[in-house]
């Protein structure tokens, strides 16, 4: 099992606050296993993320001076009254035109609706008849609705907390023998900053589960997790590319075995995706299509290099962005495939997945601040080096602060073109991401580190992880 405080200089320095690096003769604690430590750390970080949003909840989420200056903005409360959840409407098949359709994939819609049903158990707002007679814009001002919106936010936060715990548990087992690598996720500054901006932790749960299943040679389960991930956010689809590279580099298997694994994975992904999309398609196919049309038709948006170009005068239509970004992304994927096939040793799945997702985000026409969470678990496994992870996240935090100051009008009017500070923050963020990309590419091309005879991740691949394996009778876990 890896020991970060003896392998990583930054981890060793940080460990001084709790007594310094682990000793050579130290014995594992009988109860505080690595997984339990990871879950406890995540609980503390997530709790701080919830406390960080307190100023917004206290001021009913609508005060720009608070939500942008305190940087506690979240999409969650606004959709409660803005998409019909305050009236406990199913998000598909509502044909009266009172609410716009949900612009998210189905599993986020289901989670948001489910949270509203839980909130209905402890309502504080007026009766449903009064809500139905009130214009949508006035719902938030009804007596008791501020408290109810905050309840909805807390219910959603609790559900996302469970998703985060599950994601961390799977992540700790995705690199067998190296559970501590997941600390790069559990203790990440960007997790504290962005955990509750949107519902992305649900997608992280399925992403980590797919990595865990693939590491344990369960292609059907890995594919199913990818399918569920795609039904939450689009990016888990790119794990299939990483799985493909991994299969192509398995020289010890014959061609038929690799084709069987690939087919099983694809079947699992397609079946799971279709199964969870079917209720939405059956009850409201027009509303179900909104996610796809919305993302196809939107233009350059916050955080993207396309917005930077647009503000500098290089205006580009949504169609042109779709075509150019698609071509560049496919070219990047071809380069990543070549990298994976030419690497001296079989790359980690997380390394290839990180490179693909990073390429997608860099060329995408929207790069919301919480999208850093898409990269975080992959980066923690692909480059388990605290210095590089923190340098990358420093760039992300520069952008995180800048975007709220920009939207609040303190850097420049959010509708104007004189936004030099915000534009610089976009560049800093992308540069920090490219730095980490370069480090991961370097690891793929030269997997042997300067010190030691073997890449620690490669060397531990395939080792059993008793803390994460099911007990023989299947009744409980040993962690």
N, C-alpha and C positions, 0 to 999 in steps of 0.2 A: 504494500500500500504506500502511496506517495506521502511525503511529509513536507508540505510547502514551506514551513518555517526553517527547514534545513536546505531546501532547494532554491528558494526564491529570496533574493536580498531584501526586496520590499516587504514581503511577508515576514521575514525574520525581524526587520526593524519594527514593524507594526506589532509584532508579538511581544515586544518589551513591556507593553502596558499590562500584560497578563503573565509576566514572569519570564519572557524570553522564549527562544526556540525550544522545541521538544528535545529532551535529552536522549542520548544514545541508548540508555538502559531503561527508558520510560516504558511502562506497560500500558496497554489500552485500558481505558476506564470501563468498568463493568456495565455502566448505564449510558454514559455520555459517548455513544458511538458517533462516528462522523456524520451519519445521516441525521441523528437527533440534534447535533450541534448546528448543522446546516438549517434544519427546520426552525430551531430556536432563533438563529440569527435572522432568518427571513421574517419571522414573526415580529421581531423588534423593528426591522426596517420598514415593513408594511405598516406597522402601527404608527411610526413616525410619518409615513406618507399620508395616513389618514388625519393625523393631527395637523399636518401642513395645510390641509384643505379646510380647517376649521374657520379661518376668516371668511371664506366664501359662504360656507353654510350659515354663519352667523348673520350675514348681510343678504340673505336670500338669493345668492348667486348672480344677482343682476347688476351689481354696482361695479362699473368698469374700473373705477379707481382702485377697488379692492381686488377683483379677480385678475387684473393684469399686473398691478403693482406688487401684490403678494404672490403672484404666479400660482394661483390655486385653481385655475380654470379646469373644468371637467365637462365633457359632452353629456354625461349621464343625466344630470337633473333637467337639462333643457329638453331632452327627448321625452321625458315623462309627461309633460303637458303639451309638447309640440308634435307628438306622433300618436296620441290617443290612448296612451297607457294610463293616464289619470282617469279615463273613463273605462279602463280595463278592456279595451278593444283588442281583438286578435289582429296582428299587424298585416294580415292579408285578406283580400276580398271585401274590403269596405268600400262600397261604391257611391257613397253619398257626397264625396268630395270634401268632407269636413277637414280631413287631415291629409298631408302628403304621405306617400308611401315611404317605408323605411328604405334608406339608401345603403343598407348593410347586408351582408350575406345572412343566410337564414338562421344559423345558430346564435348569432348575436341578437337577432330579432326575437328568437325564442327565449333567450336568457333575459332580455329586457322585459318581455311580456311576463315571464315567470316571476321576475322580481316584483312586478306590479301586482300580481296576484297575491304574493306574500304581503306586500304593503297593504292590500285591502283588508287584511286581518286586523290591522290596527289603524284604521283611517282617522284622520283628524280634520279633513276638509268637509265641505257640505255634501248633501245627498246627491246621488247620481242624476236625479231629475234637474237639479239646479245647474250642475255642470253641463248637462246636455243643452240647456237653454242659454248658456253663457258663451259669447264668442271666444274662440280659441285664444286670442290675444289677451283676454281678460281672465283666463283661468287662474293664472298665478296670483292674481290679486284677490281671489275669493278668500273668505275667512278660513283660517286653518290650513291653507294649501302650502304655505311656506314650510310649516312643520312636516306636512305629509311628503313634500318633495325631499326634505332632508332624511326622512325615514326611508324613502325609496333609494336615496343615495347610499345610506348605510347598509340596507339590504343587499344592494348590488355590490358594495365593497366587500361584504362578508362572503358573497358567492365568488368574487374574484380572488379573495384571500384563499379560499379552498382550491381554486384553480392554480394559484401560485404555489401552494404547498405541494400539490400533485405534480406540477411541472418540475419543481426542485427535486422531488423524490426520484422521478424518472431520470432527470439529468444527472443525478449522483451515480446512477448505474449505467449511464450511456457510454462511459469509458471504464470498462471493468478494471478494478484494482486501483482506480484513481478517483474516489468519491470527492476528495477535497477540491478538485478542479471546479466543482459546482459552486464553490464559495465565490468565484468571480461573478456569478449571477446573484447569489443571496445577499452579498454585501456591496452591491454595485451602487454608486451614487446616482446613476441614471434611473435605477429602479425606484429609489426614494422620490425622484423628481417626477416620474411619468407613470407610475403604476396605476393611477386612477384617472388619467386623462380620458381614457376610452376603455373598451372591453378587450384590449389586446392580450391580457393574461389568459383568456380562454384559448386563444390560438396557440399561445406558448405551451399550454398543457398538452395539446395534441402533437405539437412539434417535438417536445421532449419525449413524449410517449412513443412516437415513431422512431426516434433515435434509439431509445431503449430497446424496443422490439427488434430493430434491425441488428443491434449489437448482440442480441440473444438468438439470432437466426430464426426469427418468426416473421417471414415475409408477408403472410396474410394479415397479421395484426399490424405490422408496420404500414402496409398499404391502407388498411382501414383507418389508422390514425391520420395518415396524410389526407384521406378523403374527408374526414371530419374537420381537419385543419383548413382545407380549402373551402369548406362550408362555413368557416368562421372568418378567415382572411385568405386572400389569394396566395400569399407567398409560400405556405407550406407545400404547394405544388412543386416547388423547386427542389425539394428533398428527393424527388424521383430522379432528378439529374445526378445528384450525389450518389444515390443507390446504384445508378447505372454505371458510373465510374468505378464504384467499388466492385461490382460484378465483373466488369471487364478486366480488372486487375487480379482477379482470383484465378491465378494460373493453375492452382491445384485442382480445380473443378473442370469437368468436361463441358462442352458447349451446351449439351442438352440440359444439364443441371442448372446452368446459368439462365437459359431460356425459361425453364420451369419457374425459377425464382422470380424472374422479371414478370412473367405472366401472372403468377400468383399475387405479386405486389400490385400490379395494375388492376387486377380484378378486385382486390380488396379495396383499393382507393375508389374505383368507380362505383362499386356496390354501396359502400358507406356514404359516399357523396349523394348518390341518387336517393338512398333510403331517407336521409334527413331532409333533402330538398322536396321530396314528394308531398308532404302535407302542405307546404307553401304553394307548390304548383297546383295542387288539386283545389285549394281554397281560393287562390287569387293569382293566377298566372301573370296577369298584367302587372300587379304589384311586385311579383317575384322578379320580373325582368328589369325593374328600375335600377337595381344595383349595377347591372351590366351596362344599361344605357347611360346612367349617370356618369360612370367612370369613363365611358367611351367619349362622351360629349364634353366633359369638363376641360377647361383650358389650363394654362400654366397656373399653378397654385402655390401656396405658402411652402417655403423651404427648398424648393426645387431650383436647379440651375436654369430651368426654363423661365421661371419667374425673374431670376436675375437678368437673363438676357432680355426679357420683355421690358423690365424697368430701365435697362440701358438703351432701349430703342429698337431692339431686334424682335419685333412682334411676330409671333408664329401662331397659326391657327391650331385648333385642337386636332384636326385631322393630320396636319403636318407633323405635329408633335408625336402623335400615335405612330406614324410611319417611321419617322427618324429614330425615335427612342426604341421602337421594336427592332429595327435593323441593327442598331448599335448593341442592344442587349443580346440579340442572337449572335452577333460577332463575338461579344464577350464570352458567351456560353461556349462557343466553338473554341476560343482560346483556353478556357478553363478545362474543357474536355481534353485538349491536347496536353495541357499541363498535367492533368491527372494521369494520362496514359504514359507520359514520358518521365514521370517522377522516378527517382531511383528505387523507392519502395512504395508500396500501396499507401496512398494518402488516407488520412482519417476522413470518414464521412462528414464530420463536422467542418473540416477544413474546406472541402469542396462546396458544401452547402453554404458556408459563410461567404465564400467568394461569389457564388451565384446571387445570393440575396443582396449582397453589397452592390454588385453590378446593377441589379434591378433598381435599387433605391437611388443610386447616383443618377441614372438616366430617367427616372420616373418623373412625371409632371407634377406630382405632389409629394412632399416629404414632411409629413406632420411630425411634431416633436416627439410623439410617443412611438414613432416607427423605430426608434433606437432599440426598443424592446424586441423587435424581430431579430436583430443581430445579436443581442446580448447573450442568450444561452449558447448560440453557435460560437461566438467569440470566446466565451469562457472555456469551451472545450478545444477550440481550434488553436488558441494561443494562450495557454494557462500561465501567463507572465504578468504579474501585477503592474509592473512599470508600464508596459505597453497598453494594457487594458485601461489604466488610469489616464494615460496621455490621450488615448482615443476618447474617453468619456469627458475629459476636460473640454475638448472641442465640441462635443455634443451639448455640454452644459452652457458653453458660450452661446450657442444658438438658442437653447432653451430660454435663457434669460432675455436674449435679444428679441425673440419673436413676440413675447408678451409686452415688452416695452414698445415695440413697433406697433402692435395692435392697439395699445393704449394711447398712442399718439405722442409718446415722449421722445422717440428717436426721430420720427417724421410722421406726417399724416399717413395712415394706413392705406389711403386711396391715392396718395401722391407718388411721384417718381423720385423725389429727393430723399432717398433712404440709404445713404452710403453706409451707415453703421450696420444696418440690417443686412445689406448686401455683403458686407465684409464678414458678418457672422455666418452667412451661408457658405462662403469660401472657406472659412476656418473649419467649419463642420465637415465639409467634403474632404479637405486636406487631411484632417485627423483620421477620417475613415480610410483614405487612401494610404496613409501611413500604416495602419493596421493591416490593410490588404497586402501591402508590400512585405510586412513581417510574416504573414501567413504564407504568402508565395515563397518567401525565402525558406520557411520551414519545410514546405513541400519539396523544393528543389534540393535542399541540403538538410535532411532530417536528423543528422548527427550533430548535436550541439557542441560548442567549443570545449566544454568540460564534460567528461564522461564518455563512455564508449557506446552508449545507445540512447536514442531518443526516448525519454521516459514514458511518453504516451505509447509509442510503438512497442516499446519493450514490455509494457504491461497488457497489451491488447490480447484478449482471449483468456486472461486469467479469471477464475471465478471470483465473484464478490459475495461472500457469505452474508454480508449485512443487508443485501438487497434481494437475495433469493428467497423464494417462498419456502416455508417449512413443509416438510414432506406431507403432512396431513392437510395442508392448504388452509388451515383455520386462522393463521395469523402470520405476521411478518417478523423477522428478526431485526427490525430496526424501526 
